[in-house]
Amino acid sequence: MQSSTPRILALSALVALFSSTAFAEGTKIAFINSERIVREAPASILASKKIEGEFSTRQAELQRSANELAEKQKYLAEQKGSLSENMLRSKESEIKELSLSFERRQREFREELQARQIEATSGILEKANEAIRRLAKKENLDMVIQEAVSVSQGVDITDRVLKMMAEE
């Protein structure tokens, strides 16, 4: 019971703050949809195309390896009865090594792609934050919120931020 007392006090203070008429009358609040910024900003679209270009060759190589591995597995399944035991073990061992190598290369590919996407996204969000700060200063906004349950179009400044970013 004692541990919930600070939470109740904090919640009460927030309710009092947000319900005060001084706060409601004098505060200008805006909302930004950061997911849209990451998805629609011109820099984001360029970064996605660049990353796709950087990784397309490796992805094609991985696809070829996957096809090769599948063909070898199919061949082994078809020829299993006609191969000697030594040859069967040799082919199974070869396929196992190819499979492990493929999985390792695939994992490395995904990790590098994800790291590159995170790097690009963080750069875009930095530029977006700069644009948001400039817009907030220009329009005398007191607060810009990035996540909300419900937002009216009147406080959503995402389009204006995207426009500012496109002009840069």
N, C-alpha and C positions, 0 to 999 in steps of 0.2 A: 504494500500500500504506500509506503514511504517513497519508493522509487518512482511512482507515477505522479507524485505531487509536483516535482519540477516540470514535468511535461504539461500538466494541467495549467500551471502558472504561465509557462511559456506560451501555450496555446491561448490562454486568456489574454495575455499581453498582445499577441498578434491580432486576435479578434478585435480588441479595443483599438489598436492602431488602424486597422483597415476599416473599421466602422466609423471612425471619427470624421466629422464633416470637413475638418481642415485638410485631412489627407485626401478625401474624395474630391474636394473642390480645387485644390492647388496642385495635384500631381498628375502629370501626363505620362501614361503608360502605353507602351507599344509592344507588339509581339513580332518575333522573327521565326520563321520555319527553317531551321538549320538543315533539315533533310532535303528540302527543296533547293536550298542554296548549293549543297553538295551535288545534287543531281542536275541542276539547271544552269549554274554559273558557267559563263563561257570558258573560264579557266578550267573548270571541272570537265567540261566536254572535251577540250583539247588534251587534258591530262589523260583522260580515259582512252582516247584514240592513240596517244603516244604509248601508253602502257600496253595497249592491245598490240601495237606494232612491235614493241620490244619483245613481247612474249609469244607472238604468234608462231615464230619458227620453232621454238622449243615445244610449244603445244603440238605442232604438227609432227615433230619427232617423237613425242610421247605417244601420239595416236598411232604412228607407224609401228612403234615398239609393241603397243598393245595388240595391234592386228597380227604382228609376227608371232607374239606369244600365243595368241588364240589359235593361230594356224598350227603351231607346233603341238599344242595340247590336243587339238582335233586329230592331227596326224597320229600322235601317240595313242589316242583312244581307238582309232581305227586299226592301227597296226599292232596293238598290244598282244594279240594272240599269235602273231607270226614272228615276233621278235624273240631272240634268245634272252635268257634271264639277265645275262651280263649287259646286253645291248639295251634291254628295258630299263635296268638300273641306271645305265649311263644317260639315256634320254630323259629319264625322270629327274636325275640330278641336274642335268643341263637346264631343264625347264624350271626347276626350283631356283637355280641360280639366276636365271633370266627374270623370273618372277620377283625375286627379292631385289634385284637391281632395278627393275622397273618401278617397284613400290617406293624404293629409296629416291629415285629420280623424280617420281611423281610428287612425293612429299616435299622434296626440296623446291620443286617448281611452285607448289601451292604456297609454301612459306615465303619464298622470294616475291611472288605475286602479291600476296597479302601485305608484306612489308612495304612494297612499292606503292600499293594503293593507300595504305595508312599514311605514308609520307606525303603523297599527293593531296590527300584529304586534309591533313593538318595544315599544309600550306594554304589551301583554299579557305579553310576556316579562319586562319590568321588574317587573310585579306578581307574576308567577310566581316570579321570583328572590327577591323580598321574602318571599313565602310559604315558599319553600324554606329561606331563612335562618332564619326563625322556627321552622319545623318542625325543622330541623337543631339549633338551639339547644335546643328543647324536648326533643328525643329524644337529645341528646348525640351527634349524628352527627359523625364526624371528617371525612368526605368524602362529597360528593354528586356522582355522575358523570352526565353528560348523554348520553353516547354509549358504547355497549358492543356487543360482538359477541353476547354471550349473557348473559342476566340471569335469575336465579331470582325467583319471585314474592315471596320473603321479603325481598328488598332493594329491590323496586320500590315507591316511595312516591308514584307519580303520582296514584293515586286520593285519597290523603290531601291532596296539594297542591291537587287540583281541588276537594275538599271545602272546604278552607280558603279558596280563592278565591271559592267560591260563598257562603260565609258573610260575606264582606266587603261 
